[in-house]
Amino acid sequence: MNVETLLRKNIKTIRAYSSARDEYKDASADMVFLDANESPFKSNVNRYPDPQQTRVKERLAEIKGVSTSQILLGNGSDEVLDLLFRAFCEPNIDNVITLPPTYGMYSVLAELNSVELIKIPLNADFEPNVDDILKSQNKSSKLLFICSPNNPTANSFDADKIEKLIKAFNGIVVIDEAYIDFSRGESWLSRLDEFPNLIITQTLSKAYGLAGIRLGICFASEFIISVLNKIKPPYNINQLTQDKALERLRNLDEVRNEIKLLLLERENLEEALAAISYIKEIYKSDANFLLVKVDDADQRYRQLIQKGIVVRNRTKEPLCENCLRLTIGTPSENRNLVNALTEIE
Ligand SMILES: *Cc1c(COP(=O)(O)O)cnc(C)c1O
């Protein structure tokens, strides 16, 4: 597959804005910097941040086993996803495919970018309908969004099905791995080099505990990353975010311990919920949340609010009738949840 032919026409020839920090890179050098109209009065943020986030990428490359040239960082995964639309989808001509019920941003971004959305629902086991997906694609199908582990169904998709899709889809396959750190399954990162049309997104918002700093990660071939680099806003990752991310990425033990605790809590919560009579089903989870089917989701949602607990009501999503999505909290938060659920029985 030649990925270059999938790009939008204007993107093929576009030239990146060249910022001051692109033209003279070594901001740590002992030089007098009078090139960017910054304030000279020192604070930790009076200078523009590194537009290539070199130090954060170096640490990520080390942790994830990829090269820094295979990484692009965004202001949350949401910015990364938006860049993909802008790189590959010609408005009012191209289309993208999603597999509902899934993460809501794919359809929001399709609409925002005037790109047709083809929805191929998951089957009753919350797995992709591979044949239907491949039958629905046409020569204008540019992106296929596979969220695995999937939000809100919590499961990882069958690896053979995903592989089939990567091989047979004639556009870019985007695997959203926002919840990969909570999964029994392996990341597709180890196979990135095999597939030129594969893009993997991850984020520091969930397992890394940094939703507030907005840092999304895109892994792809050097070619795709070079294209995205040309169209991203030059200083899209601010200095405070880069500093905080680096600090956290240097403390992986802390991250791993938190993940371990959440996985243990997920197991405990599953067990406790099984004893509640109006909970009809607890779906298998590879994420930091549980999807549960109850007798009446609207009523249970309201009752929980009255007890001071906010969960996500997903009853309007396809295949999720009467389903609530429960994020795994701290041990005491989870105890509160179980107590409240028991009291309204
Ligand atoms: C939470 C979530 C994200 C994270 O998005 P950010 O913009 O990085 O915070 C991405 N994808 C899915 C499926 C999610 O549930």
The ligand as an ORCA input file, in Angstrom:
! r2SCAN-3c Opt
* xyz 0 1
  C     -10.541      8.897     27.299
  C     -10.326      8.485     25.901
  C      -9.356      9.099     25.123
  C      -8.502     10.176     25.704
  O      -8.556     11.327     25.039
  P      -7.591     12.520     25.481
  O      -7.987     13.592     24.526
  O      -6.177     12.037     25.258
  O      -7.836     12.838     26.910
  C      -9.146      8.656     23.828
  N      -9.865      7.643     23.331
  C     -10.787      7.010     24.056
  C     -11.519      5.862     23.492
  C     -11.060      7.426     25.359
  O     -12.021      6.812     26.067
*
